[in-house]
Amino acid sequence: MKNAPVPIAQAASLPAWRRPIGLLTLMAAGMPLAFATWNALLNNFVIEAAGFDGSDIGWLQTVREIPGFAAIGVIAVILFVREQTLAVISLALLGLATAATGFFPSFGGLLITTFVGSLGFHYYETVNQSLQLQWLSKEEAPKALGWLLAAGSASSLAAYALIVGAWKTFDLSYQSVYMAGGLATAAVALAAWALYPRFEAPHPQEKRMVLRRRYWLYYLLQFMGGARRQIFVVFAAFMMVERFGFEVHEVTALFLINYAANMAFAPAVGRLVARFGERRALVLEYVGLAAVFAAYAGVYFNDWPAWVAAALYVIDHLLFAMAFAQKTYFQKIAAPGDIAPTAAVAFTINHVAAVALPASLGYLWLVSPAAVFVLAAAMACVSLGLALLIPRHPEPGRETVLSPRLAGAPS
């Protein structure tokens, strides 16, 4: 990187690929090369190579979420390291930890590699969210975030397609695939470091923890989103392997379908949010998620076939793509200098339940998998109630539909 920072306002003079949106796109495409590889192989790897059961996978996912819970530490790190630099370092850490995963097929080994990779992933995601909201204007953010999500989906699609096509054809090992995906992400991090200037956001960020009463709805949405999403991430794919016996290439094919659909769906979601607002987008998401989680429980109650569960999984994944409306909601109500510290606080809030739920629900899973999904449906209904409190046009002083009644209250 060049020594002199480039203000965002002057970045338009750079070649298109070297502008901030180019760097955001590169990192959005680079992160899934490692994460998608780790995710695609995980359930088969832990069952076949490490002999995991529902309780073990719950503990592994709990350890994976600890760095997310500690994301508030980003505030301390950015006292010494620029956010852009921290994003690149974190991306490299994720890649290198993923590359090492296949060489440690044991409970202890997986806890260590998962924790290190998760530290890179969660710190990257925290800082990346902050950079997106600082570098993108409020007008362009919904559509741009949709396209960034599509870029990540395209990258995931490429990783999954390679695994599906090559896993049995070339009799690949877990070690070789984890190495390839992890090192690819590390290479992207190196390119992001070497090819782009340091960008200077227009508003200096607070370098301390920020908790404001007027952001309370955003905090609650983050908390419920973390709890609900954790059930999907941990147990939905695990169900496909444990209950229906999906093999690596079959699980990966399911992921491939998800991301192919997301490539087309995410830009449309961006246009939807830009046109109709965050409230309607999130209401649609939560109504759909409540129905899908209830249907997951029906897979166990009614002994539905594997194709029904697979279809629900794809719909579930598409609905989660709408969650970036929470980001644009916060961007509209936030003070410009609050974005970085609040991104760290929000990630920590998002992971409060995520740390506790996987291990505890792992034990519930051993008794009744359907009950886990019934609980997730109830959480989606709570999120729906919160989404109805978002104004049609949120802004500072108009953070919720209750705000006029609270006019004059201190924030």
C-alpha positions in Angstrom: 0.0 0.0 0.0 1.0 3.6 -0.6 2.0 5.5 2.5 -0.3 8.5 1.9 -4.0 7.7 2.5 -6.5 8.4 -0.3 -9.7 10.3 0.9 -12.8 8.5 -0.3 -13.9 11.7 -2.1 -10.7 11.5 -4.3 -11.0 7.8 -5.0 -13.0 8.4 -8.1 -9.8 9.5 -9.9 -8.4 5.9 -9.5 -8.9 3.2 -12.0 -12.3 1.5 -11.3 -10.8 -1.7 -10.0 -8.6 0.2 -7.4 -11.5 2.2 -5.9 -13.0 1.3 -2.5 -15.8 -0.7 -4.1 -13.2 -2.7 -5.9 -11.4 -3.6 -2.7 -14.7 -4.5 -1.0 -15.6 -6.7 -3.9 -12.2 -8.4 -3.9 -12.5 -9.2 -0.2 -16.1 -10.2 -0.5 -15.1 -12.7 -3.1 -11.9 -13.9 -1.3 -13.4 -14.6 2.1 -15.8 -17.4 1.0 -13.0 -19.4 -0.7 -11.8 -20.5 2.7 -15.1 -20.3 4.6 -17.2 -22.1 2.0 -14.6 -24.9 1.8 -14.5 -25.2 5.6 -18.3 -25.2 5.7 -18.8 -27.6 2.9 -16.6 -30.3 4.3 -17.2 -29.7 8.0 -20.2 -32.0 8.8 -18.7 -35.0 6.9 -15.2 -34.3 8.2 -16.2 -34.2 11.9 -18.4 -37.3 11.6 -16.1 -39.4 9.3 -12.7 -38.4 10.6 -13.3 -37.3 14.2 -16.4 -39.3 15.1 -18.5 -36.3 16.3 -22.1 -36.6 17.6 -24.6 -33.8 18.1 -23.1 -32.7 21.4 -19.6 -32.5 19.9 -20.7 -30.4 17.0 -22.5 -28.1 19.4 -19.3 -27.6 21.5 -17.3 -27.0 18.3 -19.7 -24.3 17.1 -19.7 -22.7 20.6 -15.9 -22.4 20.4 -16.3 -21.0 16.9 -18.5 -18.2 18.1 -16.3 -17.1 21.0 -14.3 -14.7 18.8 -17.6 -13.3 17.6 -18.5 -12.6 21.2 -15.1 -11.0 21.7 -15.5 -8.8 18.5 -15.7 -5.8 20.8 -11.9 -6.2 21.1 -11.8 -4.7 17.6 -12.2 -1.3 19.2 -8.9 -1.8 21.1 -7.1 -3.1 18.1 -8.0 -0.2 15.8 -6.3 2.2 18.3 -3.1 0.8 16.8 -4.1 -0.7 13.4 -6.1 0.9 10.6 -9.4 -0.8 10.0 -8.5 -1.6 6.4 -5.2 -3.2 7.5 -7.0 -5.2 10.2 -9.5 -6.5 7.6 -6.6 -7.8 5.4 -4.7 -9.4 8.3 -7.9 -11.1 9.6 -8.7 -12.4 6.1 -5.2 -14.0 5.9 -5.6 -15.5 9.3 -8.9 -17.2 8.2 -7.2 -18.6 5.2 -4.2 -20.0 7.0 -6.3 -21.6 9.7 -8.6 -23.2 7.1 -5.5 -24.6 5.2 -4.4 -26.3 8.5 -7.8 -27.8 9.4 -7.5 -31.1 7.5 -4.3 -32.0 9.4 -6.0 -32.1 12.8 -8.9 -34.6 12.7 -9.5 -34.7 16.5 -11.8 -33.0 18.9 -9.0 -30.9 20.4 -7.3 -30.2 17.1 -10.6 -29.0 15.5 -11.3 -26.8 18.5 -7.9 -25.0 18.0 -8.1 -24.6 14.2 -11.7 -23.5 14.4 -11.0 -20.9 17.0 -8.1 -19.4 15.1 -10.0 -19.4 11.8 -13.1 -17.9 13.6 -11.0 -15.1 15.1 -9.9 -14.1 11.5 -13.5 -14.5 10.2 -15.2 -12.5 12.9 -12.7 -9.7 13.0 -12.8 -9.5 9.3 -16.6 -9.4 9.2 -16.7 -6.8 11.9 -14.3 -4.4 10.2 -15.7 -5.2 6.8 -19.2 -4.1 7.8 -17.8 -0.9 9.3 -15.8 -0.1 6.1 -18.9 -0.8 3.9 -21.0 1.6 5.8 -18.3 4.3 5.9 -17.2 4.0 2.2 -20.7 3.6 0.7 -23.2 6.5 0.7 -26.7 5.9 2.1 -28.2 6.1 -1.3 -25.9 3.5 -2.9 -25.5 1.2 0.1 -28.6 -1.1 -0.4 -27.8 -1.9 -4.0 -24.1 -2.1 -3.5 -24.5 -4.5 -0.5 -26.7 -6.7 -2.7 -24.0 -6.8 -5.3 -21.3 -7.5 -2.7 -23.4 -10.4 -1.4 -23.7 -11.7 -5.0 -19.9 -11.5 -5.4 -19.5 -13.6 -2.3 -22.1 -16.0 -3.5 -20.3 -16.3 -6.9 -17.1 -17.1 -5.0 -18.8 -19.7 -2.8 -20.4 -21.2 -5.9 -17.0 -21.6 -7.6 -15.6 -23.3 -4.5 -18.5 -25.6 -4.1 -18.6 -26.4 -7.9 -15.0 -27.5 -7.8 -15.6 -29.7 -4.7 -18.6 -31.3 -6.3 -16.9 -31.9 -9.6 -13.5 -33.0 -8.3 -14.2 -34.8 -4.9 -15.0 -38.3 -6.3 -13.4 -37.8 -9.7 -10.0 -37.2 -8.4 -10.5 -39.0 -5.0 -9.6 -35.8 -3.1 -8.6 -35.8 0.5 -9.9 -33.5 3.2 -6.3 -32.2 3.7 -5.8 -31.2 0.0 -9.2 -29.4 -0.3 -8.8 -27.5 3.0 -5.3 -26.5 1.9 -6.5 -25.2 -1.5 -9.4 -23.2 -0.2 -7.4 -21.7 2.7 -4.4 -20.7 0.7 -6.6 -19.1 -2.0 -8.1 -16.8 0.6 -4.6 -16.0 2.0 -3.6 -15.1 -1.6 -6.5 -12.7 -1.9 -5.5 -11.0 1.4 -2.0 -10.6 0.0 -3.4 -9.0 -3.2 -5.6 -6.7 -1.1 -2.6 -5.5 0.8 -0.3 -5.0 -2.2 -2.6 -3.6 -4.9 -4.8 -1.1 -3.0 -4.0 2.3 -1.4 -5.1 3.1 2.1 -8.5 4.8 2.0 -9.5 7.6 4.4 -13.1 7.6 5.4 -14.7 11.1 5.6 -15.7 10.8 9.3 -13.2 9.9 12.0 -14.4 6.9 14.1 -14.8 6.7 17.9 -12.0 4.6 19.4 -14.1 3.5 22.4 -17.1 1.4 23.1 -20.3 3.2 22.1 -23.7 2.2 23.5 -26.6 4.5 22.8 -30.1 4.2 23.9 -31.5 5.3 20.6 -29.8 2.2 18.9 -31.8 -0.2 21.2 -33.8 -1.8 18.3 -30.7 -2.4 16.3 -29.1 -4.2 19.2 -32.2 -6.4 19.8 -32.4 -7.3 16.1 -28.7 -8.3 16.2 -29.2 -10.4 19.3 -32.2 -12.3 17.9 -30.5 -12.7 14.6 -27.4 -14.3 16.2 -29.5 -16.8 18.2 -31.7 -17.7 15.2 -29.0 -18.0 12.7 -26.9 -20.2 14.9 -29.5 -22.9 14.8 -29.5 -22.8 11.0 -25.7 -22.8 10.7 -25.1 -25.6 13.3 -28.1 -27.9 12.9 -29.7 -27.5 9.5 -26.7 -28.9 7.5 -25.9 -31.4 10.3 -29.4 -32.8 9.9 -28.8 -33.5 6.2 -25.8 -35.7 7.0 -27.0 -37.3 10.3 -30.6 -38.0 9.3 -30.4 -38.5 5.5 -26.8 -39.7 5.1 -25.7 -37.0 2.6 -22.1 -37.4 1.4 -19.6 -34.6 0.9 -20.4 -34.1 -2.8 -24.2 -34.1 -2.0 -23.9 -31.6 0.9 -21.7 -29.4 -1.3 -24.1 -29.7 -4.2 -26.8 -28.3 -1.9 -24.6 -25.4 -0.9 -23.9 -24.9 -4.7 -27.6 -24.5 -5.4 -27.9 -22.1 -2.5 -25.2 -19.7 -3.8 -26.3 -20.0 -7.4 -29.7 -18.8 -6.3 -28.2 -16.1 -4.1 -26.2 -14.7 -7.1 -29.5 -13.8 -8.8 -31.5 -13.1 -5.6 -29.1 -10.8 -3.7 -29.1 -7.8 -6.2 -32.9 -8.1 -6.3 -32.9 -7.8 -2.5 -30.8 -4.7 -2.7 -33.3 -3.1 -5.1 -36.1 -4.3 -2.9 -34.6 -2.6 0.2 -33.8 0.6 -1.7 -37.4 0.8 -3.0 -39.5 -0.5 -0.2 -37.3 0.1 2.9 -35.8 -2.1 5.6 -39.0 -2.7 7.5 -40.8 -4.5 4.7 -37.7 -6.5 3.7 -37.1 -7.7 7.3 -40.8 -8.5 7.8 -40.7 -10.7 4.7 -37.6 -12.4 5.9 -38.9 -13.2 9.4 -42.3 -14.5 8.2 -40.5 -16.8 5.8 -38.0 -18.0 8.4 -40.7 -18.8 10.9 -42.5 -20.9 8.3 -39.3 -22.7 7.2 -38.2 -23.5 10.8 -41.6 -24.9 11.6 -41.4 -27.0 8.4 -37.9 -28.3 9.6 -39.6 -29.6 12.7 -42.2 -31.3 10.4 -39.4 -33.2 8.7 -39.1 -35.1 12.0 -42.7 -35.1 13.1 -44.0 -36.3 9.7 -40.9 -38.2 8.5 -40.7 -36.2 5.3 -38.2 -37.2 2.6 -34.7 -35.7 2.0 -35.8 -33.6 -1.0 -38.2 -31.7 1.2 -35.5 -30.9 3.8 -33.1 -29.9 1.0 -35.7 -27.5 -0.6 -36.3 -25.9 2.9 -32.6 -25.5 3.3 -32.3 -23.5 0.0 -35.3 -21.3 0.9 -33.8 -20.8 4.4 -30.5 -19.6 2.9 -32.2 -17.2 0.5 -34.2 -15.6 3.3 -31.1 -15.0 5.3 -29.7 -13.0 2.4 -32.2 -10.3 3.3 -30.5 -9.7 6.7 -28.2 -7.0 5.3 -31.2 -4.7 5.6 -30.2 -4.5 9.3 -27.0 -2.8 8.1 -28.6 -0.2 6.0 -31.2 0.5 8.8 -28.3 1.2 11.2 -26.5 3.3 8.6 -29.5 5.6 8.3 -29.9 6.1 12.1 -26.3 6.3 13.1 -24.0 9.2 13.9 -21.2 9.0 11.3 -18.5 8.4 13.9 -20.4 5.6 15.6 -20.2 3.1 12.8 -16.9 1.3 13.6 -17.4 1.0 17.4 -21.1 0.0 17.0 -20.2 -2.6 14.4 -17.9 -4.2 17.1 -20.6 -3.9 19.8 -23.2 -5.3 17.5 -21.1 -8.3 16.6 -20.6 -9.0 20.3 -24.3 -8.7 21.0 -25.0 -10.9 18.0 -22.9 -13.6 19.5 -24.1 -13.5 23.1 -26.7 -16.2 22.3 -24.5 -17.8 19.6 -21.9 -18.8 22.2 -24.4 -20.3 24.6 -26.9 -21.9 22.3 -24.9 -24.5 20.2 -23.6 -26.5 23.2 -26.9 -26.4 25.1 -29.0 -27.1 22.0 -26.6 -30.0 21.1 -27.9 -31.8 24.2 -31.5 -30.9 23.3 -30.8 -32.3 19.8 -29.9 -35.7 21.3 -33.4 -35.8 22.9 -35.5 -34.1 20.2 -34.1 -32.5 17.0 -37.6 -31.2 16.1 -37.7 -29.1 19.4 -34.6 -27.3 18.2 -36.3 -26.1 15.1 -39.6 -25.2 17.0 -37.4 -22.9 19.2 -35.9 -21.3 16.1 -39.4 -20.6 14.7 -40.4 -18.9 17.9 -37.2 -16.7 17.7 -38.2 -15.7 14.1 -41.6 -14.6 15.4 -39.9 -12.4 18.0 -37.7 -10.9 15.3 -40.8 -10.2 13.3 -42.3 -8.2 16.2 -39.1 -6.2 16.4 -39.0 -5.5 12.6 -42.5 -4.0 12.8 -41.0 -1.2 15.0 -38.8 0.0 12.2 -40.1 3.2 10.6 -40.6 3.4 6.8 -37.9 6.1 6.6 -35.5 5.7 9.6 -33.2 8.6 10.5 -31.5 10.1 13.6 -34.4 11.0 15.9 -36.7 8.6 14.1 -35.1 5.3 15.0 -38.3 3.4 15.7 -42.0 4.0 15.3 -42.1 4.8 19.0 -39.6 7.6 18.6 -42.1 10.5 18.4 -43.6 9.6 21.7 -40.1 9.7 23.2 -39.1 13.1 21.6 -36.9 15.0 23.9 -35.7 12.0 25.8 -31.9 11.8 26.2 -30.0 9.4 23.9 
